[in-house]
Amino acid sequence: MRDVPVAPGAGLTNFRRYTWWSLISVTAFFLVFSVRSRIMDAAVPVVVRLAAVAALVLTVVAIAVSISRRLPRIPLESPGTDPSGPPPVRWLVAGGSGAVVLGVVLLALRDYGLWSFGPAMMVSIIATFLPARRRWLLIAATAAGAAVLGGITAAVSGQGSVFAAAFPAGLVVFTGWVTLGMLWAWDVAERLNAARQLSAELAVKDERLRFAADLHDIQGHHLQVIALKSELAARLAEADPARAAAEMKEVRRLATDALRDTRAVVRGYRRVTLKEEIANATRVLAAAGIDARMELDPAAPDLLPDPGRRLLGLVMREATTNVLRHSRARYAEVGYRITGGLARLTVANDGASEHPGTGREAAPGTGLRTLAERLQATGGELTWRHDGDHFVVAASLPVETPGQKSSNTRVAAAATEPEAR
């Protein structure tokens, strides 16, 4: 048998080889054992002996080919696919014919015990290509047929019909149990290998999405501020050239920061810190001409685990973007503190439009709504309310305690999800 690696490093190559050789060696041994005495018996006609040998060879070869087709030689490209292809119908028919000849020869020679092994083996191989429910129906029907045929033949010959009926039926069931059991073990190993490959692919995709989310956050945030300040500089170019030049220097600094942060993300070094996000947001709002104030508990950022700080940092970015895009704010206030076992972040501003950040034109599942789902999945909460021209975004997350490791795992998973705006 030419063995082709199924999944390098997964151990399936050796397992496939073991399953193949085990089935073939056991089958060949018992088939030869069942007809050995009849083939070597000089009293048996030569034509019958040659027919038995030819049927034996044909049955063993057909079983080997069928098992090779049943055990795929390539890894599953995706769950649910069948790399083994369609059943080898011609070989199954040929093997079935050879098994029937063996059974008829042995039964005609009054071997009421082992005559059913050849047909039982071929029925078991055929059953492996059928759906799970039909497999045992076929084996049960074959066992019943073997019992009836063996019992009637023995009764006609004047022999005991109980053994002739019970033993062949039991042999059919036992052969099916062993054969299907070995191939079932292979199927389980193959599914586990497919699950392992799928898990590895999902891990790569998750990492790509995390990288895309970080890159989107950085580029979107910086570009929004750059566009805002560039627009301001354009308006001041004639009225106040000095201030316009200062604004353009600030644009250059922001572009440099964006380039640095982008390179840091590519290298995997950049990590979002809530304190930096709050300070940067306050600075950006102030640069946009908004009276921005920050109320920050100095010890609060250190009490929240890193995944939680990252998640609240994303909320801070989204809230800041909403203030810049969807309001004509003159005043904004950012607050962060730990109260009642919860880390609470609030961003309030005036000059809000009717639907800031959640307008009717917004695509569903974006912005604050997405962040709200992510915080809710970690045991936190994100709310926003509109009161006149005031808009308030409030986020809360549970603070780490010794019994909250599982909660922190959920926070880490939510913090690495891509943010779609």
C-alpha positions as CSV (number, residue, x, y, z in Angstrom):
1,M,0.0,0.0,0.0
2,R,1.4,3.4,-1.0
3,D,0.9,5.6,2.1
4,V,0.5,9.4,1.7
5,P,0.8,11.6,4.7
6,V,-2.6,12.7,5.9
7,A,-1.6,15.6,8.2
8,P,2.1,16.1,8.9
9,G,2.8,16.2,12.6
10,A,-0.7,15.0,13.6
11,G,0.1,11.2,13.8
12,L,-2.6,10.3,11.4
13,T,-0.2,8.8,8.8
14,N,0.9,6.0,11.2
15,F,-2.7,5.6,12.5
16,R,-4.0,5.1,8.9
17,R,-1.2,2.6,8.2
18,Y,-2.1,0.7,11.4
19,T,-5.8,0.7,10.6
20,W,-5.2,-0.5,7.0
21,W,-2.8,-3.3,7.9
22,S,-4.9,-4.4,10.8
23,L,-8.0,-4.8,8.8
24,I,-6.3,-6.4,5.8
25,S,-4.2,-8.9,7.9
26,V,-7.1,-10.0,10.1
27,T,-9.4,-10.4,7.0
28,A,-6.8,-12.3,5.0
29,F,-5.9,-14.6,7.9
30,F,-9.4,-15.6,8.7
31,L,-10.4,-16.0,5.0
32,V,-7.4,-18.2,4.4
33,F,-8.1,-20.1,7.6
34,S,-11.8,-20.6,6.6
35,V,-10.9,-22.2,3.2
36,R,-7.5,-23.7,3.9
37,S,-8.7,-27.2,4.7
38,R,-11.0,-27.3,1.7
39,I,-8.4,-26.1,-0.7
40,M,-5.9,-28.7,0.5
41,D,-8.4,-31.5,0.6
42,A,-7.7,-33.9,-2.3
43,A,-11.2,-35.1,-2.2
44,V,-12.5,-31.8,-3.3
45,P,-12.7,-31.4,-7.1
46,V,-9.9,-29.4,-8.6
47,V,-12.4,-27.0,-10.3
48,V,-14.0,-26.2,-6.9
49,R,-10.5,-25.7,-5.3
50,L,-9.5,-23.3,-8.1
51,A,-12.7,-21.4,-7.9
52,A,-12.2,-21.1,-4.1
53,V,-8.7,-19.8,-4.6
54,A,-9.7,-17.3,-7.2
55,A,-12.6,-16.1,-5.1
56,L,-10.3,-15.8,-2.1
57,V,-7.8,-13.7,-4.0
58,L,-10.5,-11.5,-5.5
59,T,-12.2,-10.9,-2.2
60,V,-8.9,-10.0,-0.4
61,V,-7.9,-7.6,-3.2
62,A,-11.3,-6.0,-3.3
63,I,-11.3,-5.5,0.5
64,A,-7.9,-3.9,0.4
65,V,-8.9,-1.5,-2.4
66,S,-12.2,-0.6,-0.7
67,I,-10.5,0.1,2.7
68,S,-7.9,2.2,1.0
69,R,-10.7,4.3,-0.6
70,R,-12.5,4.4,2.7
71,L,-9.4,5.8,4.5
72,P,-8.7,9.2,2.8
73,R,-5.0,9.9,2.0
74,I,-5.3,13.6,2.1
75,P,-6.4,16.0,5.0
76,L,-9.9,17.4,5.0
77,E,-9.9,20.7,3.2
78,S,-12.9,21.8,5.2
79,P,-15.3,20.2,7.7
80,G,-18.0,18.1,6.0
81,T,-16.0,17.3,2.9
82,D,-15.4,13.7,1.7
83,P,-11.9,13.4,0.4
84,S,-12.3,9.7,-0.2
85,G,-14.6,10.3,-3.1
86,P,-17.5,8.0,-4.2
87,P,-17.5,4.3,-3.1
88,P,-15.6,1.9,-5.4
89,V,-18.7,0.2,-6.7
90,R,-16.9,-2.1,-9.1
91,W,-14.6,-3.4,-6.5
92,L,-17.4,-3.8,-4.0
93,V,-19.4,-5.8,-6.5
94,A,-16.3,-7.9,-7.4
95,G,-15.5,-8.5,-3.7
96,G,-19.1,-9.3,-3.0
97,S,-19.2,-11.9,-5.8
98,G,-16.0,-13.5,-4.6
99,A,-17.3,-13.7,-1.0
100,V,-20.6,-15.2,-2.2
101,V,-18.6,-17.9,-4.2
102,L,-16.5,-18.6,-1.0
103,G,-19.6,-18.9,1.1
104,V,-21.4,-21.2,-1.4
105,V,-18.3,-23.4,-1.8
106,L,-17.9,-23.8,2.0
107,L,-21.6,-24.3,2.6
108,A,-21.8,-26.9,-0.2
109,L,-18.9,-28.7,1.5
110,R,-20.9,-28.7,4.7
111,D,-18.8,-26.2,6.6
112,Y,-21.7,-24.8,8.6
113,G,-19.5,-22.5,10.8
114,L,-17.0,-20.3,8.9
115,W,-18.8,-20.2,5.5
116,S,-20.3,-16.8,6.4
117,F,-17.1,-15.0,7.2
118,G,-16.3,-13.9,3.6
119,P,-19.8,-12.5,3.0
120,A,-19.8,-11.0,6.5
121,M,-16.5,-9.2,5.8
122,M,-17.7,-7.7,2.5
123,V,-21.0,-6.7,4.0
124,S,-19.1,-4.9,6.8
125,I,-17.0,-3.0,4.2
126,I,-20.0,-2.1,2.2
127,A,-21.7,-0.8,5.4
128,T,-18.9,1.6,6.0
129,F,-19.9,3.6,2.9
130,L,-23.5,3.8,4.1
131,P,-25.1,6.3,6.5
132,A,-24.8,5.4,10.2
133,R,-28.4,4.2,10.6
134,R,-28.3,2.0,7.5
135,R,-25.1,0.3,8.4
136,W,-26.5,-1.8,11.2
137,L,-29.8,-2.5,9.3
138,L,-27.7,-4.1,6.5
139,I,-25.7,-6.1,9.0
140,A,-28.8,-7.2,10.9
141,A,-30.5,-8.3,7.6
142,T,-27.3,-10.2,6.6
143,A,-27.2,-11.9,9.9
144,A,-30.8,-13.0,9.7
145,G,-30.2,-14.2,6.1
146,A,-27.1,-16.2,7.2
147,A,-29.1,-17.8,10.0
148,V,-31.9,-18.8,7.8
149,L,-29.7,-20.1,5.0
150,G,-27.4,-22.0,7.3
151,G,-30.2,-23.5,9.3
152,I,-32.2,-24.6,6.2
153,T,-29.1,-26.1,4.6
154,A,-28.2,-28.0,7.7
155,A,-31.7,-29.2,8.2
156,V,-31.9,-30.5,4.6
157,S,-28.6,-32.3,5.1
158,G,-29.8,-33.9,8.3
159,Q,-27.4,-31.9,10.5
160,G,-28.1,-29.9,13.7
161,S,-29.7,-26.6,12.6
162,V,-29.2,-24.6,15.9
163,F,-25.4,-24.3,15.5
164,A,-25.7,-23.8,11.7
165,A,-28.1,-21.0,12.2
166,A,-26.7,-19.3,15.3
167,F,-22.9,-19.3,14.6
168,P,-23.0,-17.7,11.1
169,A,-25.4,-15.0,12.3
170,G,-23.1,-14.3,15.3
171,L,-20.1,-14.2,13.0
172,V,-21.7,-11.6,10.8
173,V,-22.5,-9.4,13.8
174,F,-19.1,-9.8,15.3
175,T,-17.3,-9.1,12.1
176,G,-19.4,-6.0,11.5
177,W,-18.7,-4.8,15.1
178,V,-14.9,-5.2,14.8
179,T,-14.7,-3.7,11.3
180,L,-17.0,-0.7,11.9
181,G,-15.3,-0.1,15.3
182,M,-11.9,0.2,13.7
183,L,-13.1,2.5,11.0
184,W,-15.1,4.5,13.5
185,A,-11.9,5.1,15.5
186,W,-10.3,6.4,12.3
187,D,-13.3,8.7,11.6
188,V,-13.0,10.1,15.1
189,A,-9.3,10.8,14.8
190,E,-9.8,12.4,11.4
191,R,-12.5,14.7,12.8
192,L,-10.2,15.7,15.7
193,N,-7.5,16.4,13.2
194,A,-9.9,18.5,11.1
195,A,-11.0,20.4,14.3
196,R,-7.3,21.0,15.2
197,Q,-6.6,22.5,11.7
198,L,-9.8,24.6,11.9
199,S,-8.8,25.8,15.4
200,A,-5.4,26.9,14.0
201,E,-7.0,28.6,11.1
202,L,-9.4,30.5,13.3
203,A,-6.5,31.6,15.6
204,V,-4.7,33.0,12.6
205,K,-7.9,34.8,11.4
206,D,-8.6,36.1,14.9
207,E,-5.1,37.6,15.0
208,R,-5.6,39.2,11.6
209,L,-8.9,40.7,12.8
210,R,-7.2,42.0,15.9
211,F,-4.4,43.5,13.9
212,A,-7.0,45.1,11.5
213,A,-8.9,46.5,14.4
214,D,-5.8,48.1,16.0
215,L,-4.7,49.5,12.6
216,H,-8.2,50.8,12.0
217,D,-8.4,52.4,15.4
218,I,-5.0,54.1,15.0
219,Q,-5.4,55.3,11.5
220,G,-9.1,56.4,11.9
221,H,-8.4,58.3,15.0
222,H,-5.3,60.1,13.7
223,L,-6.8,60.8,10.3
224,Q,-9.9,62.3,11.8
225,V,-7.9,64.7,13.9
226,I,-5.6,65.5,10.9
227,A,-8.6,66.2,8.7
228,L,-10.1,68.5,11.3
229,K,-7.0,70.5,11.9
230,S,-6.2,70.7,8.2
231,E,-9.6,72.1,7.6
232,L,-9.0,74.6,10.4
233,A,-5.7,75.6,9.0
234,A,-7.2,76.1,5.5
235,R,-9.8,78.5,7.0
236,L,-7.1,80.4,8.9
237,A,-4.6,80.6,6.0
238,E,-5.6,84.1,5.0
239,A,-7.1,85.5,8.2
240,D,-4.3,84.3,10.6
241,P,-1.3,82.8,8.8
242,A,0.7,82.4,12.0
243,R,-2.0,80.2,13.6
244,A,-2.5,78.3,10.4
245,A,1.2,77.5,10.3
246,A,1.0,76.3,13.9
247,E,-1.9,74.1,13.1
248,M,-0.1,72.6,10.1
249,K,2.9,71.9,12.4
250,E,0.4,70.1,14.7
251,V,-0.8,68.2,11.6
252,R,2.7,67.1,10.9
253,R,3.2,66.0,14.4
254,L,0.0,64.0,14.3
255,A,1.1,62.4,11.0
256,T,4.4,61.4,12.6
257,D,2.6,59.9,15.6
258,A,0.3,58.0,13.3
259,L,3.3,56.6,11.4
260,R,5.0,55.6,14.6
261,D,1.9,54.0,16.0
262,T,1.3,52.1,12.8
263,R,4.9,50.8,12.8
264,A,4.5,49.8,16.4
265,V,1.3,47.9,15.6
266,V,3.0,46.0,12.8
267,R,5.7,45.0,15.2
268,G,3.2,44.0,17.8
269,Y,4.5,46.3,20.5
270,R,1.7,48.8,20.8
271,R,-0.7,48.3,23.7
272,V,-3.7,50.6,24.5
273,T,-3.6,52.1,27.9
274,L,-6.7,53.8,29.3
275,K,-4.8,56.7,30.9
276,E,-3.1,57.5,27.6
277,E,-6.4,57.3,25.7
278,I,-8.1,59.7,28.2
279,A,-5.2,62.1,28.1
280,N,-4.9,62.0,24.3
281,A,-8.7,62.4,23.9
282,T,-8.7,65.5,26.2
283,R,-5.8,66.9,24.2
284,V,-7.5,66.3,20.9
285,L,-10.8,67.8,22.0
286,A,-8.9,70.9,23.3
287,A,-7.1,71.2,20.0
288,A,-10.5,71.2,18.3
289,G,-11.5,74.3,20.3
290,I,-13.6,72.3,22.9
291,D,-13.3,73.1,26.6
292,A,-12.3,69.6,27.6
293,R,-11.9,68.6,31.3
294,M,-10.7,65.4,32.8
295,E,-11.5,63.9,36.2
296,L,-9.4,60.9,36.7
297,D,-8.8,58.9,39.9
298,P,-5.0,58.4,39.8
299,A,-5.2,54.9,41.2
300,A,-8.2,53.8,39.1
301,P,-6.4,52.6,35.9
302,D,-4.1,50.3,37.9
303,L,-7.1,48.5,39.5
304,L,-8.6,47.3,36.2
305,P,-6.8,44.4,34.4
306,D,-5.2,45.2,31.1
307,P,-7.9,43.7,28.8
308,G,-10.5,45.9,30.6
309,R,-8.4,49.0,30.2
310,R,-8.1,48.2,26.5
311,L,-11.8,47.8,26.1
312,L,-12.6,51.1,27.9
313,G,-9.9,52.7,25.8
314,L,-11.9,51.7,22.7
315,V,-14.9,53.2,24.3
316,M,-13.0,56.4,24.9
317,R,-11.9,56.5,21.2
318,E,-15.4,56.0,19.9
319,A,-16.8,58.6,22.3
320,T,-14.2,61.1,21.2
321,T,-14.9,60.4,17.6
322,N,-18.6,61.0,18.2
323,V,-17.9,64.4,19.8
324,L,-15.8,65.5,16.8
325,R,-18.1,64.1,14.1
326,H,-21.6,64.4,15.4
327,S,-21.6,67.5,17.6
328,R,-20.8,71.2,17.7
329,A,-19.5,70.9,21.2
330,R,-18.1,73.7,23.2
331,Y,-17.7,71.8,26.4
332,A,-16.8,68.1,27.2
333,E,-16.0,66.3,30.3
334,V,-14.3,62.9,30.8
335,G,-14.5,61.1,34.1
336,Y,-13.0,57.8,35.3
337,R,-13.3,56.3,38.7
338,I,-13.8,53.1,40.7
339,T,-17.0,52.9,42.7
340,G,-18.9,49.9,44.0
341,G,-16.5,47.4,42.5
342,L,-17.0,48.8,39.0
343,A,-14.7,50.8,36.8
344,R,-16.8,53.7,35.4
345,L,-16.0,55.8,32.4
346,T,-18.2,58.7,31.4
347,V,-17.9,61.1,28.5
348,A,-20.3,64.1,28.3
349,N,-20.5,66.9,25.9
350,D,-22.9,69.7,24.8
351,G,-23.8,70.7,21.2
352,A,-25.0,67.2,20.4
353,S,-27.0,66.5,17.2
354,E,-30.3,64.7,17.4
355,H,-28.7,61.2,17.0
356,P,-25.0,61.5,17.8
357,G,-23.1,58.5,16.8
358,T,-26.2,56.4,16.4
359,G,-28.0,58.2,13.6
360,R,-30.7,56.6,11.5
361,E,-28.3,56.5,8.6
362,A,-25.7,54.5,10.6
363,A,-25.3,50.9,9.6
364,P,-26.7,48.5,12.2
365,G,-24.2,46.8,14.5
366,T,-21.6,49.6,14.3
367,G,-20.1,52.2,16.7
368,L,-21.5,52.4,20.3
369,R,-23.9,49.5,19.7
370,T,-21.1,47.1,18.9
371,L,-19.1,48.2,21.9
372,A,-22.2,47.8,24.1
373,E,-22.5,44.2,23.0
374,R,-18.8,43.6,23.7
375,L,-19.0,45.1,27.2
376,Q,-22.2,43.2,27.9
377,A,-20.4,39.9,27.0
378,T,-17.8,40.6,29.7
379,G,-20.3,41.5,32.5
380,G,-20.1,45.2,31.9
381,E,-22.4,47.8,30.4
382,L,-22.3,50.7,28.0
383,T,-25.2,53.2,27.8
384,W,-25.7,56.6,26.2
385,R,-28.4,59.1,26.6
386,H,-29.5,62.3,24.8
387,D,-30.8,65.2,26.9
388,G,-31.5,68.3,24.9
389,D,-28.1,69.2,23.3
390,H,-26.2,67.1,25.9
391,F,-25.0,63.6,25.2
392,V,-23.5,61.3,27.8
393,V,-21.7,58.0,27.2
394,A,-21.2,55.8,30.3
395,A,-19.3,52.5,30.4
396,S,-18.7,50.2,33.4
397,L,-16.7,47.0,33.9
398,P,-16.2,44.9,37.0
399,V,-12.9,45.4,38.7
400,E,-10.7,42.3,39.0
401,T,-11.1,40.2,42.1
402,P,-9.5,36.8,43.1
403,G,-12.5,35.0,41.8
404,Q,-12.9,36.7,38.5
405,K,-10.3,35.0,36.3
406,S,-13.0,33.6,34.0
407,S,-14.5,37.0,33.7
408,N,-11.1,38.5,32.8
409,T,-10.8,35.9,30.1
410,R,-14.1,37.1,28.6
411,V,-12.9,40.7,28.8
412,A,-9.7,39.7,27.0
413,A,-11.6,38.0,24.2
414,A,-14.0,41.0,23.8
415,A,-11.1,43.5,23.8
416,T,-9.4,41.7,20.9
417,E,-12.5,41.7,18.7
418,P,-12.4,43.9,15.7
419,E,-14.3,47.2,16.0
420,A,-16.4,47.9,13.0
421,R,-17.5,51.5,12.6
